[in-house]
Amino acid sequence: MNNRYNNKVAMITGGGSGIGQGTALRLAAEGAKILILDLNINAAKGTQKLIEGSGGKAASYQCDISNHKEVNELVKTILVDTKIDILINSAGIAHIGDLEGTSEQDLDNIYNVNVKGSYNTMFAVIASMKEQKSGVILNLASVASSVGIQDRFAYSMSKGAILTMTYSVARDYIDDGIRCNCIAPGRVHTPFVDNFLEQNYPGNTEEMFDKLSKTQPIGRMGKIEEMASLIAYLCSDEAAFITGCNYPVDGGFVTLNN
């Protein structure tokens, strides 16, 4: 790994597992100090331990990103001791169901974490990024933000919001030296996928895993490391000319499934 993140500080939500953890490890390996925010503090500390065990720098914080006051107070405390160069919004939850299969509570839960949670973290860091005249925000959208996916009504709503919030922030703060992009993963093999299959298809997990994998034209699910690799590029100075963009990382799902 190179050292393109030396002297950079990256705050990553959902950094205790999945794409968030993979991204934290990748950026730390390239020299960044990582601030890990996760509702599960033990998971956050697990990522911190992995980073520090490899000679990197990290800190862990328990945080409910859906709580506006909690997020703002935490970020305010963090900024007393350090700058925040990069914000990566990786935390999120899923829901399966069409319109009729989505209760009001289901919709509120998805909105509060996926949409409001990303709003809260961006709101909390934007003033400091404006003051330092630099900053990078990277959001995780989804293929569901641009194409219709069966039984993903609430989840698609939330990821569509992530996509358009990304465009808005990129436009509104371009003169402040702040870049904002998002990636749109297809199916990625994470612990969430394994848990989902175990809970919903006990005794038939291998067949269902193969079926889900083949929904990507490339014939497999994405890897966490592949997501982290693109994020690491987009948040680096090498991508200084890129803002207001959405990058499908989906094995051809969006463009080749038609």
C-alpha positions in Angstrom: 0.0 0.0 0.0 1.1 3.6 -0.6 0.9 6.4 1.9 -1.7 8.6 0.1 -3.6 9.0 3.3 -0.8 10.2 5.6 -2.0 13.0 7.9 -5.6 12.4 6.9 -8.4 11.6 9.3 -11.4 9.6 8.1 -14.6 9.1 10.0 -16.5 6.0 9.0 -20.0 5.0 10.1 -20.8 1.4 10.4 -17.1 0.7 10.6 -17.5 -2.3 12.9 -18.4 -4.7 10.0 -18.9 -5.2 6.3 -18.0 -2.6 3.8 -17.4 0.0 6.6 -14.8 -2.3 8.3 -13.2 -3.2 5.0 -12.9 0.5 4.1 -11.5 1.4 7.5 -8.8 -1.3 7.2 -7.9 -0.1 3.6 -7.6 3.5 4.5 -5.7 2.8 7.7 -3.2 0.7 5.7 -2.6 3.7 3.5 -1.8 6.0 6.5 -5.2 7.4 7.6 -6.3 7.8 11.2 -9.7 6.1 11.4 -12.6 7.2 13.6 -15.0 4.3 13.8 -18.6 5.0 14.6 -20.9 2.1 15.2 -24.0 1.3 17.3 -22.2 -1.9 18.3 -19.2 -0.6 20.3 -17.7 -4.1 20.6 -17.7 -4.4 16.8 -16.1 -0.9 16.5 -13.4 -1.8 19.0 -12.8 -5.0 17.0 -12.0 -3.0 13.9 -9.8 -0.6 16.0 -7.9 -3.6 17.3 -7.3 -4.9 13.8 -6.0 -1.5 12.6 -3.8 -1.0 15.6 -2.5 -4.5 15.4 -1.2 -3.7 11.9 0.5 -0.5 13.1 -2.3 1.9 12.2 -4.2 4.6 14.2 -7.8 4.4 15.1 -10.4 5.3 17.7 -13.9 3.9 18.4 -17.1 5.5 19.3 -20.6 4.1 20.1 -23.1 6.2 18.2 -26.7 6.0 17.1 -26.5 7.9 13.8 -30.3 8.4 13.7 -30.0 10.6 16.8 -29.3 14.2 15.6 -28.2 15.5 19.0 -26.0 12.5 19.8 -24.2 12.7 16.4 -23.6 16.5 16.7 -22.3 16.3 20.3 -20.0 13.4 19.4 -18.5 15.2 16.3 -18.2 18.4 18.3 -16.1 16.5 20.9 -14.0 14.8 18.3 -13.2 18.1 16.6 -11.7 19.5 19.8 -8.7 17.2 19.3 -8.6 16.5 15.6 -9.8 17.6 12.2 -12.0 15.4 10.0 -10.9 15.2 6.4 -13.1 12.5 5.2 -16.6 11.2 6.1 -17.8 7.8 4.8 -21.4 6.9 5.4 -21.4 3.2 5.4 -23.9 2.4 8.2 -27.3 1.2 7.0 -30.1 -1.3 7.5 -32.2 -3.3 5.0 -35.8 -4.2 4.6 -37.6 -6.7 2.4 -41.1 -6.0 1.3 -43.3 -4.2 -1.3 -45.5 -1.3 -0.5 -48.2 -3.4 1.2 -45.5 -5.3 3.1 -44.0 -2.2 4.5 -45.5 -0.9 7.7 -45.3 2.7 8.8 -42.8 1.6 11.5 -40.7 -0.2 8.9 -40.6 2.9 6.7 -39.6 5.1 9.7 -36.9 2.7 10.8 -35.3 2.7 7.3 -35.6 6.4 7.0 -34.1 7.2 10.4 -31.0 5.1 9.9 -30.3 5.3 6.2 -31.5 8.7 5.3 -31.6 10.8 8.5 -28.4 9.0 9.7 -26.4 10.2 6.7 -28.0 13.6 7.0 -27.0 13.8 10.6 -23.3 12.9 10.0 -23.0 15.2 7.0 -24.7 18.1 8.9 -22.3 17.5 11.8 -19.0 17.7 9.8 -19.9 20.2 7.1 -19.1 23.4 9.0 -15.6 22.2 9.9 -14.9 21.2 6.4 -16.0 24.6 5.1 -13.8 26.2 7.6 -10.7 24.2 6.5 -11.8 24.7 2.9 -11.4 21.0 2.2 -13.2 17.7 2.7 -14.5 14.6 1.1 -17.9 12.9 1.7 -18.5 9.4 0.4 -22.0 7.9 0.7 -23.2 4.4 0.1 -26.1 4.3 -2.3 -27.2 1.1 -4.1 -28.2 -0.3 -7.4 -31.7 0.1 -5.8 -31.4 3.8 -6.1 -31.5 3.7 -9.9 -33.4 0.6 -10.9 -36.5 -1.2 -9.6 -35.8 -4.2 -7.4 -38.6 -6.5 -6.3 -39.7 -6.3 -2.7 -37.3 -3.4 -1.7 -39.8 -0.5 -1.4 -38.5 1.1 1.7 -34.8 0.3 1.1 -35.0 1.7 -2.5 -36.6 4.8 -1.1 -33.7 5.4 1.3 -31.0 4.7 -1.2 -32.7 7.0 -3.8 -32.5 9.7 -1.1 -28.8 9.0 -0.6 -28.1 9.4 -4.3 -29.9 12.8 -4.5 -28.5 14.1 -1.3 -25.0 13.3 -2.7 -25.8 15.4 -5.8 -27.1 18.3 -3.6 -24.1 18.4 -1.3 -21.7 18.2 -4.2 -23.4 21.2 -5.9 -23.9 23.3 -2.7 -20.3 23.0 -1.4 -18.1 22.8 -4.4 -16.9 26.3 -3.8 -15.9 25.4 -0.3 -13.4 22.7 -1.5 -15.7 19.9 -0.5 -16.2 16.9 -2.8 -19.2 14.5 -2.4 -19.7 11.2 -4.3 -21.4 7.9 -3.8 -21.0 4.3 -4.8 -23.9 2.0 -5.7 -23.0 -1.6 -4.9 -24.9 -4.6 -6.2 -24.9 -7.6 -4.0 -21.8 -7.8 -1.9 -20.8 -10.8 0.2 -20.9 -9.5 3.7 -21.7 -11.0 7.1 -25.2 -9.5 6.6 -25.8 -11.7 3.6 -24.7 -14.8 5.5 -27.0 -13.9 8.4 -29.9 -13.2 6.1 -29.6 -16.6 4.4 -29.2 -18.4 7.7 -32.4 -16.8 9.1 -34.5 -17.0 6.0 -33.3 -20.1 4.2 -32.0 -22.6 6.9 -30.7 -25.8 5.3 -30.8 -24.2 1.9 -28.2 -21.4 2.2 -25.8 -22.7 -0.5 -28.4 -22.9 -3.2 -29.8 -19.4 -2.3 -26.3 -17.9 -2.1 -25.7 -19.2 -5.6 -29.0 -17.9 -6.9 -28.3 -14.4 -5.5 -24.8 -14.4 -6.9 -26.1 -15.1 -10.4 -28.3 -12.1 -10.4 -25.2 -10.2 -11.2 -24.2 -10.7 -14.9 -20.6 -11.2 -13.8 -21.8 -14.4 -12.0 -20.8 -13.7 -8.4 -21.3 -11.3 -5.6 -18.9 -8.4 -5.0 -16.2 -8.5 -2.4 -15.8 -6.1 0.4 -12.3 -5.4 -0.7 -13.5 -4.3 -4.1 -15.9 -1.8 -2.6 -13.1 -0.5 -0.3 -10.7 -0.2 -3.2 -13.0 2.2 -5.1 -13.8 4.2 -2.0 -10.1 4.5 -1.2 -9.6 6.0 -4.7 -12.6 8.4 -4.6 -11.6 9.8 -1.2 -8.0 10.3 -2.1 -6.4 13.3 -3.7 -6.0 11.3 -6.8 -9.7 11.8 -7.4 -9.5 15.6 -6.8 -11.4 16.3 -10.0 -14.3 14.0 -9.2 -17.4 15.2 -7.4 -21.2 14.8 -7.7 -20.8 11.3 -9.2 -22.4 7.9 -8.6 -20.4 4.8 -9.3 -22.2 1.5 -9.8 -20.1 -1.4 -8.5 -22.4 -4.2 -9.4 -20.9 -6.7 -11.8 -23.0 -5.3 -14.6 -26.3 -5.4 -12.8 -27.7 -2.1 -13.8 -26.6 -1.9 -17.4 -26.5 -5.6 -18.5 -29.6 -7.0 -17.0 -32.0 -5.2 -19.4 
